[in-house]
Amino acid sequence: MKKYGLIGKSLSHSFSPLFFKQFFEINNISAEYKAYEIETIEEVKELLSQKNAGYNVTIPYKESILPFLDEIDPIAKEIGAVNTIVFKNNKSIGYNTDAFGFKQSIKPFLTNKHDCALIFGTGGAAKAVAFVLKEIGVKVLYVSRQANGIKNHFAYTDVNENMLSACKLLVNCTPLGMFPQTKTSVDIPFDALGKEHLVIDLIYNPEKTLFLERAQKQQATILNGASMLKEQAMESWRLWNK
């Protein structure tokens, strides 16, 4: 029986083990998928030495895992984050299927109004989202707790009505609002949102975060991370079995 798994720190929120369990059962595949919680990135050495059939990687290790891998796929290297590990010829190879998953999930929703995006967060998921948006010609502005003087990088307190009027695409790549902390949200002037805005939260548990609830009240189109999860998971499966 082939063994796959998810590497992360706090995985009670993750639907990945259930998703793959159901996928294996439906398709009569003899395999298992487990959650591997590790406290520090150094513990990944033991998991990599087990040479399981493949791993996914999630918060907070998508970036810090890179030095522990034998090879990095060119796209994952450009993004600066890995969420899928494939073993081939006794080597661990890092890929990024988040970018593929995000691109597939947003295709039906993008319009010519969405030429500027605010990305909340600067971690591995945010890097994959930015890679996709830049690739299709969308201007990207990052928002996090501190602006740090980096170009096109702003603090939450900088987000105002003018910025939201110019940027009709918002993507939350932070864990704010994720189960069990469902009462938290990115704090922005939601009153400035309207029908032309597309508001995306990469979180899928809960199905509708407080961030999405507030955006929906302003008649914005909303999308959670469920479709991205499925798309990136199936792309991971394709790479594991390539």
Accessible surface in RSA format (square Angstrom, percent):
REM  Atomic radii and reference values for relative SASA: ProtOr
REM  Chains: A
REM  Algorithm: Lee & Richards
REM  Probe-radius: 1.40
REM  Slices: 20
REM RES _ NUM      All-atoms   Total-Side   Main-Chain    Non-polar    All polar
REM                ABS   REL    ABS   REL    ABS   REL    ABS   REL    ABS   REL
RES MET A   1   152.29  78.9  81.27  53.8  71.02 169.1  76.68  65.2  75.61 100.2
RES LYS A   2   117.32  57.2 110.78  68.0   6.55  15.6  76.96  69.3  40.36  43.0
RES LYS A   3    97.56  47.6  94.80  58.2   2.76   6.6  38.34  34.5  59.22  63.1
RES TYR A   4     1.26   0.6   1.08   0.6   0.18   0.5   0.00   0.0   1.26   1.6
RES GLY A   5     0.00   0.0   0.00   N/A   0.00   0.0   0.00   0.0   0.00   0.0
RES LEU A   6     7.76   4.3   7.76   5.5   0.00   0.0   7.76   5.4   0.00   0.0
RES ILE A   7     0.00   0.0   0.00   0.0   0.00   0.0   0.00   0.0   0.00   0.0
RES GLY A   8     0.00   0.0   0.00   N/A   0.00   0.0   0.00   0.0   0.00   0.0
RES LYS A   9    87.28  42.6  83.50  51.2   3.77   9.0  35.12  31.6  52.16  55.6
RES SER A  10    75.06  63.4  67.59  90.2   7.47  17.2  40.63  86.5  34.43  48.2
RES LEU A  11    10.18   5.7   1.51   1.1   8.67  21.8   2.18   1.5   7.99  21.5
RES SER A  12    86.37  73.0  52.16  69.6  34.21  78.8  53.59 114.1  32.78  45.9
RES HIS A  13    20.47  11.2  20.39  14.2   0.08   0.2   9.51   9.8  10.96  12.8
RES SER A  14    17.03  14.4   2.07   2.8  14.96  34.5   1.10   2.4  15.93  22.3
RES PHE A  15    85.87  43.0  85.66  53.1   0.21   0.6  85.84  52.0   0.04   0.1
RES SER A  16     7.33   6.2   7.33   9.8   0.00   0.0   0.25   0.5   7.08   9.9
RES PRO A  17    34.23  24.9  32.15  29.3   2.08   7.6  32.76  27.0   1.48   9.2
RES LEU A  18    94.78  52.8  90.54  64.8   4.24  10.7  93.32  65.5   1.46   3.9
RES PHE A  19    40.85  20.4  36.20  22.4   4.65  12.1  39.13  23.7   1.72   4.9
RES PHE A  20     0.62   0.3   0.62   0.4   0.00   0.0   0.62   0.4   0.00   0.0
RES LYS A  21   117.27  57.2 113.88  69.9   3.39   8.1  83.87  75.5  33.40  35.6
RES GLN A  22    88.02  49.2  87.44  63.9   0.58   1.4  21.57  45.9  66.45  50.4
RES PHE A  23    34.21  17.1  30.68  19.0   3.53   9.2  33.71  20.4   0.50   1.4
RES PHE A  24     7.55   3.8   6.98   4.3   0.57   1.5   7.09   4.3   0.46   1.3
RES GLU A  25   110.84  63.6  84.17  63.7  26.67  63.5  48.65  94.1  62.19  50.8
RES ILE A  26   143.43  81.6 110.95  82.7  32.47  78.3 118.88  85.6  24.55  66.6
RES ASN A  27    75.32  51.9  51.27  49.5  24.05  57.9  15.04  36.2  60.28  58.3
RES ASN A  28   142.52  98.3 119.10 115.1  23.42  56.4  30.15  72.6 112.37 108.6
RES ILE A  29    53.71  30.6  38.56  28.7  15.15  36.5  42.49  30.6  11.22  30.4
RES SER A  30    80.41  67.9  59.44  79.3  20.97  48.3  51.07 108.7  29.34  41.1
RES ALA A  31    13.86  12.7   1.10   1.7  12.75  29.0   1.10   1.6  12.75  33.8
RES GLU A  32    55.72  32.0  52.20  39.5   3.52   8.4  18.40  35.6  37.32  30.5
RES TYR A  33    17.87   8.3   0.25   0.1  17.62  45.9   0.25   0.2  17.62  21.7
RES LYS A  34   100.73  49.1  97.33  59.7   3.39   8.1  51.84  46.7  48.89  52.1
RES ALA A  35    47.53  43.7  22.99  35.5  24.54  55.8  22.99  32.4  24.54  65.0
RES TYR A  36    32.43  15.1  28.82  16.4   3.61   9.4  28.14  21.1   4.29   5.3
RES GLU A  37   104.51  60.0  75.35  57.0  29.15  69.4  26.50  51.3  78.01  63.7
RES ILE A  38    10.81   6.2   9.00   6.7   1.81   4.4  10.80   7.8   0.01   0.0
RES GLU A  39   113.25  65.0 107.28  81.2   5.97  14.2  51.52  99.6  61.73  50.4
RES THR A  40    67.43  48.0  63.61  64.5   3.82   9.1  60.46  81.2   6.97  10.5
RES ILE A  41    23.66  13.5  21.89  16.3   1.77   4.3  21.89  15.8   1.77   4.8
RES GLU A  42    97.58  56.0  92.65  70.1   4.93  11.7  48.76  94.3  48.81  39.9
RES GLU A  43    75.13  43.1  66.12  50.0   9.02  21.5  40.31  78.0  34.83  28.4
RES VAL A  44     0.00   0.0   0.00   0.0   0.00   0.0   0.00   0.0   0.00   0.0
RES LYS A  45   125.08  61.0 117.95  72.4   7.13  17.0  68.89  62.0  56.19  59.8
RES GLU A  46   108.91  62.5 103.97  78.7   4.93  11.7  48.26  93.3  60.65  49.5
RES LEU A  47    12.16   6.8  12.16   8.7   0.00   0.0  12.16   8.5   0.00   0.0
RES LEU A  48    15.74   8.8  15.21  10.9   0.53   1.3  15.42  10.8   0.31   0.8
RES SER A  49    72.24  61.0  46.20  61.7  26.03  60.0  43.41  92.4  28.83  40.4
RES GLN A  50    84.72  47.4  56.22  41.1  28.49  67.8  29.80  63.4  54.92  41.6
RES LYS A  51   100.47  49.0  78.92  48.4  21.55  51.3  44.19  39.8  56.27  59.9
RES ASN A  52    16.69  11.5  11.71  11.3   4.98  12.0   4.18  10.1  12.51  12.1
RES ALA A  53    31.22  28.7   9.82  15.2  21.40  48.7  21.39  30.1   9.83  26.0
RES GLY A  54     0.00   0.0   0.00   N/A   0.00   0.0   0.00   0.0   0.00   0.0
RES TYR A  55     0.00   0.0   0.00   0.0   0.00   0.0   0.00   0.0   0.00   0.0
RES ASN A  56     5.72   3.9   5.72   5.5   0.00   0.0   4.48  10.8   1.24   1.2
RES VAL A  57     3.08   2.0   0.00   0.0   3.08   7.4   0.00   0.0   3.08   8.4
RES THR A  58    21.97  15.6  21.97  22.3   0.00   0.0   7.92  10.6  14.06  21.2
RES ILE A  59    74.34  42.3  70.10  52.2   4.23  10.2  71.36  51.4   2.98   8.1
RES PRO A  60    69.70  50.8  45.15  41.2  24.55  89.2  52.84  43.6  16.86 104.8
RES TYR A  61    10.50   4.9  10.50   6.0   0.00   0.0  10.30   7.7   0.21   0.3
RES LYS A  62    23.95  11.7  22.77  14.0   1.19   2.8   6.89   6.2  17.06  18.2
RES GLU A  63    64.53  37.0  56.42  42.7   8.11  19.3  22.58  43.7  41.95  34.2
RES SER A  64    46.53  39.3  33.72  45.0  12.81  29.5  42.54  90.6   3.99   5.6
RES ILE A  65     0.00   0.0   0.00   0.0   0.00   0.0   0.00   0.0   0.00   0.0
RES LEU A  66    38.68  21.5  34.58  24.7   4.10  10.3  34.79  24.4   3.89  10.5
RES PRO A  67   113.38  82.6  71.95  65.6  41.42 150.6  85.74  70.8  27.63 171.7
RES PHE A  68    51.12  25.6  30.08  18.6  21.05  54.8  36.58  22.2  14.55  41.6
RES LEU A  69    16.75   9.3   0.00   0.0  16.75  42.1   0.63   0.4  16.12  43.4
RES ASP A  70    88.32  61.9  55.41  55.1  32.91  77.8  13.49  31.8  74.83  74.6
RES GLU A  71    72.67  41.7  66.65  50.4   6.02  14.3  30.51  59.0  42.16  34.4
RES ILE A  72    33.14  18.9  17.19  12.8  15.94  38.4  17.47  12.6  15.67  42.5
RES ASP A  73    31.93  22.4  27.51  27.4   4.42  10.5   4.73  11.1  27.20  27.1
RES PRO A  74   102.70  74.8  94.55  86.2   8.15  29.6  98.33  81.2   4.37  27.2
RES ILE A  75    87.23  49.6  86.91  64.7   0.32   0.8  87.23  62.8   0.00   0.0
RES ALA A  76     0.00   0.0   0.00   0.0   0.00   0.0   0.00   0.0   0.00   0.0
RES LYS A  77   134.76  65.7 121.22  74.4  13.55  32.3  66.58  59.9  68.18  72.6
RES GLU A  78   131.70  75.6  97.47  73.7  34.23  81.5  41.18  79.6  90.52  73.9
RES ILE A  79    10.89   6.2   0.00   0.0  10.89  26.2   3.09   2.2   7.80  21.2
RES GLY A  80    19.84  24.5   0.00   N/A  19.84  24.5  16.54  45.4   3.30   7.4
RES ALA A  81     0.04   0.0   0.04   0.1   0.00   0.0   0.04   0.1   0.00   0.0
RES VAL A  82     0.00   0.0   0.00   0.0   0.00   0.0   0.00   0.0   0.00   0.0
RES ASN A  83     3.87   2.7   3.87   3.7   0.00   0.0   0.42   1.0   3.45   3.3
RES THR A  84     0.00   0.0   0.00   0.0   0.00   0.0   0.00   0.0   0.00   0.0
RES ILE A  85     0.00   0.0   0.00   0.0   0.00   0.0   0.00   0.0   0.00   0.0
RES VAL A  86    11.68   7.7  11.68  10.6   0.00   0.0  11.68  10.1   0.00   0.0
RES PHE A  87    37.92  19.0  14.49   9.0  23.43  61.0  14.90   9.0  23.02  65.9
RES LYS A  88   125.10  61.0 118.34  72.6   6.76  16.1  68.41  61.6  56.69  60.4
RES ASN A  89   126.37  87.1  95.45  92.2  30.92  74.4  33.16  79.8  93.20  90.1
RES ASN A  90   132.53  91.4 111.32 107.6  21.21  51.1  25.06  60.3 107.47 103.9
RES LYS A  91    96.27  47.0  96.27  59.1   0.00   0.0  50.89  45.8  45.38  48.3
RES SER A  92     5.94   5.0   5.79   7.7   0.15   0.3   3.05   6.5   2.89   4.1
RES ILE A  93    18.01  10.3  18.01  13.4   0.00   0.0  18.01  13.0   0.00   0.0
RES GLY A  94     0.00   0.0   0.00   N/A   0.00   0.0   0.00   0.0   0.00   0.0
RES TYR A  95    41.69  19.5  41.69  23.7   0.00   0.0  15.19  11.4  26.50  32.7
RES ASN A  96    13.68   9.4   0.11   0.1  13.56  32.7   0.00   0.0  13.68  13.2
RES THR A  97     1.62   1.2   1.20   1.2   0.42   1.0   1.62   2.2   0.00   0.0
RES ASP A  98     5.77   4.0   5.77   5.7   0.00   0.0   0.00   0.0   5.77   5.8
RES ALA A  99     6.86   6.3   6.34   9.8   0.52   1.2   6.68   9.4   0.18   0.5
RES PHE A 100    81.90  41.0  74.50  46.1   7.41  19.3  80.62  48.9   1.28   3.7
RES GLY A 101     0.00   0.0   0.00   N/A   0.00   0.0   0.00   0.0   0.00   0.0
RES PHE A 102     0.53   0.3   0.53   0.3   0.00   0.0   0.53   0.3   0.00   0.0
RES LYS A 103    70.59  34.4  70.59  43.3   0.00   0.0  34.87  31.4  35.72  38.1
RES GLN A 104    55.51  31.0  45.00  32.9  10.51  25.0   0.41   0.9  55.10  41.8
RES SER A 105     9.44   8.0   2.86   3.8   6.59  15.2   4.91  10.5   4.53   6.3
RES ILE A 106     1.46   0.8   1.46   1.1   0.00   0.0   1.46   1.1   0.00   0.0
RES LYS A 107   123.19  60.1 102.22  62.7  20.98  49.9  65.28  58.8  57.92  61.7
RES PRO A 108   105.88  77.2  63.60  58.0  42.28 153.7  75.98  62.7  29.91 185.9
RES PHE A 109    69.85  34.9  58.40  36.2  11.44  29.8  63.28  38.4   6.57  18.8
RES LEU A 110    51.35  28.6  28.49  20.4  22.86  57.5  28.59  20.1  22.76  61.2
RES THR A 111    76.29  54.3  57.54  58.3  18.75  44.7  67.64  90.8   8.65  13.1
RES ASN A 112   139.55  96.2 107.34 103.7  32.21  77.6  49.62 119.4  89.93  86.9
RES LYS A 113   105.05  51.3  96.94  59.5   8.12  19.3  54.92  49.4  50.14  53.4
RES HIS A 114    11.84   6.5   7.99   5.6   3.84   9.8   6.43   6.6   5.40   6.3
RES ASP A 115    88.69  62.1  81.31  80.9   7.39  17.5  30.54  71.9  58.15  58.0
RES CYS A 116    13.34  10.1  13.34  14.9   0.00   0.0   8.37  21.2   4.97   5.4
RES ALA A 117     0.00   0.0   0.00   0.0   0.00   0.0   0.00   0.0   0.00   0.0
RES LEU A 118     0.00   0.0   0.00   0.0   0.00   0.0   0.00   0.0   0.00   0.0
RES ILE A 119     0.00   0.0   0.00   0.0   0.00   0.0   0.00   0.0   0.00   0.0
RES PHE A 120     0.00   0.0   0.00   0.0   0.00   0.0   0.00   0.0   0.00   0.0
RES GLY A 121     9.18  11.3   0.00   N/A   9.18  11.3   9.18  25.2   0.00   0.0
RES THR A 122    59.69  42.5  48.46  49.1  11.22  26.7  18.30  24.6  41.39  62.6
RES GLY A 123    33.31  41.1   0.00   N/A  33.31  41.1  27.60  75.7   5.71  12.8
RES GLY A 124     7.89   9.7   0.00   N/A   7.89   9.7   0.00   0.0   7.89  17.7
RES ALA A 125    15.11  13.9  12.97  20.0   2.14   4.9  12.97  18.3   2.14   5.7
RES ALA A 126     0.02   0.0   0.02   0.0   0.00   0.0   0.02   0.0   0.00   0.0
RES LYS A 127    72.10  35.2  67.99  41.7   4.11   9.8  37.20  33.5  34.90  37.2
RES ALA A 128     0.00   0.0   0.00   0.0   0.00   0.0   0.00   0.0   0.00   0.0
RES VAL A 129     0.00   0.0   0.00   0.0   0.00   0.0   0.00   0.0   0.00   0.0
RES ALA A 130     2.69   2.5   2.69   4.1   0.00   0.0   2.69   3.8   0.00   0.0
RES PHE A 131    37.28  18.7  30.05  18.6   7.23  18.8  35.38  21.4   1.90   5.5
RES VAL A 132     1.61   1.1   1.61   1.5   0.00   0.0   1.61   1.4   0.00   0.0
RES LEU A 133     0.00   0.0   0.00   0.0   0.00   0.0   0.00   0.0   0.00   0.0
RES LYS A 134   120.25  58.7 101.09  62.0  19.17  45.6  63.34  57.0  56.92  60.6
RES GLU A 135   103.72  59.5  65.87  49.8  37.85  90.1  38.97  75.4  64.75  52.9
RES ILE A 136    71.77  40.8  37.33  27.8  34.44  83.0  46.29  33.3  25.48  69.1
RES GLY A 137    64.21  79.2   0.00   N/A  64.21  79.2  35.57  97.6  28.64  64.1
RES VAL A 138    12.93   8.5   9.05   8.2   3.88   9.3   9.62   8.4   3.31   9.0
RES LYS A 139   119.78  58.4 109.58  67.2  10.20  24.3  64.42  58.0  55.37  59.0
RES VAL A 140     7.76   5.1   0.10   0.1   7.66  18.5   0.10   0.1   7.66  20.8
RES LEU A 141    15.23   8.5  15.23  10.9   0.00   0.0  15.23  10.7   0.00   0.0
RES TYR A 142    43.81  20.5  43.81  24.9   0.00   0.0  31.72  23.8  12.09  14.9
RES VAL A 143     0.00   0.0   0.00   0.0   0.00   0.0   0.00   0.0   0.00   0.0
RES SER A 144    18.18  15.4  17.75  23.7   0.43   1.0  15.38  32.8   2.80   3.9
RES ARG A 145   209.81  88.1 189.64  96.7  20.17  48.0  65.73  89.8 144.07  87.3
RES GLN A 146   125.80  70.3 121.07  88.5   4.72  11.2  32.15  68.4  93.65  71.0
RES ALA A 147    28.40  26.1  24.30  37.5   4.10   9.3  24.30  34.2   4.10  10.9
RES ASN A 148   105.31  72.6  63.45  61.3  41.86 100.8  28.79  69.3  76.52  74.0
RES GLY A 149    81.43 100.4   0.00   N/A  81.43 100.4  42.90 117.7  38.54  86.3
RES ILE A 150   102.43  58.3  91.53  68.2  10.89  26.3  96.51  69.5   5.92  16.1
RES LYS A 151   177.62  86.7 153.45  94.2  24.17  57.5 106.55  95.9  71.06  75.7
RES ASN A 152    52.24  36.0  44.91  43.4   7.33  17.6   4.14  10.0  48.10  46.5
RES HIS A 153    19.43  10.6  11.96   8.3   7.47  19.1   7.73   8.0  11.70  13.6
RES PHE A 154    61.43  30.7  61.43  38.0   0.00   0.0  61.43  37.2   0.00   0.0
RES ALA A 155    14.27  13.1  14.27  22.0   0.00   0.0  14.27  20.1   0.00   0.0
RES TYR A 156    44.28  20.7  39.50  22.5   4.78  12.4  33.95  25.5  10.33  12.7
RES THR A 157   131.92  93.8  96.69  98.0  35.23  84.0  88.68 119.1  43.24  65.4
RES ASP A 158    58.70  41.1  49.41  49.2   9.29  22.0  13.25  31.2  45.45  45.3
RES VAL A 159     8.77   5.8   0.00   0.0   8.77  21.1   0.00   0.0   8.77  23.8
RES ASN A 160    74.39  51.3  72.06  69.6   2.33   5.6  30.97  74.5  43.42  42.0
RES GLU A 161   111.20  63.8 108.13  81.8   3.08   7.3  30.32  58.6  80.88  66.0
RES ASN A 162   121.18  83.6 113.05 109.2   8.14  19.6  26.55  63.9  94.63  91.5
RES MET A 163    27.33  14.2  21.02  13.9   6.31  15.0  26.91  22.9   0.43   0.6
RES LEU A 164     0.00   0.0   0.00   0.0   0.00   0.0   0.00   0.0   0.00   0.0
RES SER A 165    66.00  55.8  58.42  78.0   7.58  17.5  26.51  56.4  39.49  55.3
RES ALA A 166    66.15  60.8  45.29  69.9  20.86  47.4  56.39  79.4   9.75  25.8
RES CYS A 167     0.95   0.7   0.95   1.1   0.00   0.0   0.00   0.0   0.95   1.0
RES LYS A 168    36.01  17.6  36.01  22.1   0.00   0.0  13.48  12.1  22.53  24.0
RES LEU A 169     0.00   0.0   0.00   0.0   0.00   0.0   0.00   0.0   0.00   0.0
RES LEU A 170     0.00   0.0   0.00   0.0   0.00   0.0   0.00   0.0   0.00   0.0
RES VAL A 171     0.00   0.0   0.00   0.0   0.00   0.0   0.00   0.0   0.00   0.0
RES ASN A 172     0.43   0.3   0.26   0.2   0.17   0.4   0.00   0.0   0.43   0.4
RES CYS A 173    15.61  11.8   0.00   0.0  15.61  36.7   1.48   3.8  14.12  15.2
RES THR A 174    17.12  12.2  11.28  11.4   5.84  13.9  13.73  18.4   3.39   5.1
RES PRO A 175    74.87  54.6  68.02  62.0   6.86  24.9  68.89  56.9   5.98  37.2
RES LEU A 176    64.01  35.6  61.21  43.8   2.80   7.0  63.53  44.6   0.48   1.3
RES GLY A 177     0.30   0.4   0.00   N/A   0.30   0.4   0.22   0.6   0.07   0.2
RES MET A 178    29.98  15.5  28.35  18.8   1.63   3.9  16.26  13.8  13.73  18.2
RES PHE A 179    96.44  48.3  91.55  56.7   4.89  12.7  91.55  55.5   4.89  14.0
RES PRO A 180    88.72  64.7  69.05  62.9  19.67  71.5  69.43  57.3  19.29 119.9
RES GLN A 181   117.89  65.9 114.28  83.5   3.61   8.6  41.13  87.5  76.76  58.2
RES THR A 182    43.22  30.7  36.33  36.8   6.89  16.4  19.12  25.7  24.10  36.4
RES LYS A 183   181.74  88.7 163.09 100.1  18.65  44.4 105.90  95.3  75.84  80.8
RES THR A 184    52.70  37.5  48.26  48.9   4.44  10.6  51.60  69.3   1.10   1.7
RES SER A 185    19.51  16.5   0.54   0.7  18.97  43.7   0.71   1.5  18.80  26.3
RES VAL A 186     1.10   0.7   0.04   0.0   1.05   2.5   0.82   0.7   0.27   0.7
RES ASP A 187   111.30  78.0 101.89 101.4   9.41  22.2  31.27  73.6  80.03  79.8
RES ILE A 188     9.69   5.5   0.00   0.0   9.69  23.4   3.96   2.9   5.73  15.6
RES PRO A 189    48.82  35.6  36.18  33.0  12.64  45.9  48.37  39.9   0.45   2.8
RES PHE A 190    22.87  11.4  19.47  12.1   3.39   8.8  19.47  11.8   3.39   9.7
RES ASP A 191   120.27  84.2 100.06  99.6  20.21  47.8  29.20  68.7  91.07  90.8
RES ALA A 192    28.15  25.9   3.50   5.4  24.65  56.1  13.49  19.0  14.65  38.8
RES LEU A 193     8.73   4.9   0.00   0.0   8.73  22.0   0.26   0.2   8.48  22.8
RES GLY A 194    23.38  28.8   0.00   N/A  23.38  28.8  23.09  63.4   0.29   0.7
RES LYS A 195   155.21  75.7 134.15  82.3  21.06  50.1  77.16  69.5  78.04  83.1
RES GLU A 196    81.64  46.9  70.17  53.1  11.47  27.3  37.12  71.8  44.52  36.3
RES HIS A 197     7.11   3.9   5.65   3.9   1.46   3.7   5.32   5.5   1.79   2.1
RES LEU A 198     1.18   0.7   1.18   0.8   0.00   0.0   1.18   0.8   0.00   0.0
RES VAL A 199     0.00   0.0   0.00   0.0   0.00   0.0   0.00   0.0   0.00   0.0
RES ILE A 200     2.48   1.4   2.48   1.9   0.00   0.0   2.48   1.8   0.00   0.0
RES ASP A 201     0.00   0.0   0.00   0.0   0.00   0.0   0.00   0.0   0.00   0.0
RES LEU A 202    27.37  15.2  17.11  12.2  10.26  25.8  17.54  12.3   9.83  26.5
RES ILE A 203     7.47   4.2   4.05   3.0   3.42   8.3   7.46   5.4   0.01   0.0
RES TYR A 204    34.12  15.9  27.37  15.6   6.74  17.5  21.47  16.1  12.65  15.6
RES ASN A 205    24.33  16.8  23.25  22.5   1.08   2.6   1.11   2.7  23.22  22.4
RES PRO A 206    34.46  25.1  30.25  27.6   4.21  15.3  34.46  28.4   0.00   0.0
RES GLU A 207   138.13  79.3 129.09  97.7   9.04  21.5  40.92  79.2  97.21  79.4
RES LYS A 208    88.10  43.0  77.79  47.7  10.31  24.5  41.60  37.4  46.50  49.5
RES THR A 209     0.52   0.4   0.19   0.2   0.33   0.8   0.52   0.7   0.00   0.0
RES LEU A 210    42.23  23.5  39.21  28.0   3.02   7.6  39.96  28.1   2.26   6.1
RES PHE A 211     0.82   0.4   0.66   0.4   0.16   0.4   0.66   0.4   0.16   0.5
RES LEU A 212     1.83   1.0   1.83   1.3   0.00   0.0   1.83   1.3   0.00   0.0
RES GLU A 213    70.36  40.4  68.24  51.6   2.12   5.0  13.21  25.6  57.15  46.7
RES ARG A 214    89.10  37.4  87.16  44.4   1.94   4.6  19.63  26.8  69.47  42.1
RES ALA A 215     0.00   0.0   0.00   0.0   0.00   0.0   0.00   0.0   0.00   0.0
RES GLN A 216    79.34  44.4  71.75  52.4   7.59  18.1  22.15  47.2  57.19  43.4
RES LYS A 217   162.75  79.4 130.80  80.3  31.95  76.1  86.00  77.4  76.75  81.8
RES GLN A 218    52.88  29.6  45.20  33.0   7.68  18.3   3.14   6.7  49.74  37.7
RES GLN A 219   113.84  63.7  95.68  69.9  18.16  43.2  34.86  74.2  78.98  59.9
RES ALA A 220     7.00   6.4   0.00   0.0   7.00  15.9   0.05   0.1   6.96  18.4
RES THR A 221    62.30  44.3  55.13  55.9   7.16  17.1  32.87  44.2  29.42  44.5
RES ILE A 222    37.34  21.2  21.02  15.7  16.32  39.3  21.02  15.1  16.32  44.3
RES LEU A 223    23.63  13.2  20.16  14.4   3.46   8.7  23.63  16.6   0.00   0.0
RES ASN A 224    26.15  18.0  20.34  19.7   5.81  14.0   2.58   6.2  23.57  22.8
RES GLY A 225     2.35   2.9   0.00   N/A   2.35   2.9   0.78   2.1   1.58   3.5
RES ALA A 226    33.75  31.0  33.68  52.0   0.07   0.2  33.75  47.5   0.00   0.0
RES SER A 227    41.36  34.9  36.82  49.1   4.54  10.4  39.55  84.2   1.81   2.5
RES MET A 228    14.28   7.4  14.28   9.5   0.00   0.0  12.22  10.4   2.07   2.7
RES LEU A 229    19.33  10.8  15.91  11.4   3.41   8.6  19.04  13.4   0.28   0.8
RES LYS A 230   111.06  54.2 110.86  68.0   0.20   0.5  56.29  50.7  54.76  58.3
RES GLU A 231    62.12  35.7  60.42  45.7   1.70   4.0   6.52  12.6  55.60  45.4
RES GLN A 232    17.03   9.5  17.03  12.4   0.00   0.0   2.42   5.1  14.61  11.1
RES ALA A 233     1.17   1.1   1.17   1.8   0.00   0.0   1.17   1.7   0.00   0.0
RES MET A 234    69.05  35.8  63.82  42.2   5.22  12.4  61.92  52.6   7.13   9.4
RES GLU A 235    26.84  15.4  24.89  18.8   1.95   4.6   3.06   5.9  23.78  19.4
RES SER A 236     0.00   0.0   0.00   0.0   0.00   0.0   0.00   0.0   0.00   0.0
RES TRP A 237    40.83  16.4  40.83  19.8   0.00   0.0  24.79  13.2  16.03  26.0
RES ARG A 238   117.58  49.4 110.80  56.5   6.78  16.1  67.43  92.2  50.15  30.4
RES LEU A 239    14.44   8.0  10.72   7.7   3.72   9.3  10.72   7.5   3.72  10.0
RES TRP A 240    22.35   9.0   0.22   0.1  22.13  52.0   0.27   0.1  22.08  35.8
RES ASN A 241    69.33  47.8  35.87  34.7  33.47  80.6  27.82  66.9  41.52  40.1
RES LYS A 242   177.99  86.8 110.66  67.9  67.33 160.3  97.27  87.6  80.72  86.0
END  Absolute sums over single chains surface
CHAIN  1 A    11933.5       9682.4       2251.0       6360.8       5572.6
END  Absolute sums over all chains
TOTAL         11933.5       9682.4       2251.0       6360.8       5572.6
